[in-house]
Amino acid sequence: MLVNKSLERYKEIYSEYVECRVTLHNYHVNFLSFIGRESYYKVRKTLARMPKLERDLRLAAKAAYEEQLKLNVIIREEKRNSKKKK
C-alpha cells in the first residue's frame, strides 16, 4: 500500500498548530485576568510563533497534495495492469 509521507508531516505540524492555539487561548485568558508584563510576554511570544507554523502548515499541505497526485497516477496504472493480467 502506498503511503503519503507528506500527509503525515502535515498532521504533525497541524497538531503543533492546534497546541499553539490552545496555549494562546490559555495565555489570553490569563492576560485578561492579570494584565502584566509576564502575561503580555507569553501572549506575544505565542503569537510570534504562529506565523511560522502557519507557513510550515501551508507548505506541508501543498507537498501532501502534490504527493497524492503522484500516488493517484501510480494507483491508476496498477489497476490497469491488474485488469490486463486478468
Secondary structure as GFF3:
##gff-version 3
##sequence-region A 1 86
A	DSSP	alpha_helix	5	33	.	.	.	ID=ss1
A	DSSP	alpha_helix	37	85	.	.	.	ID=ss2
###
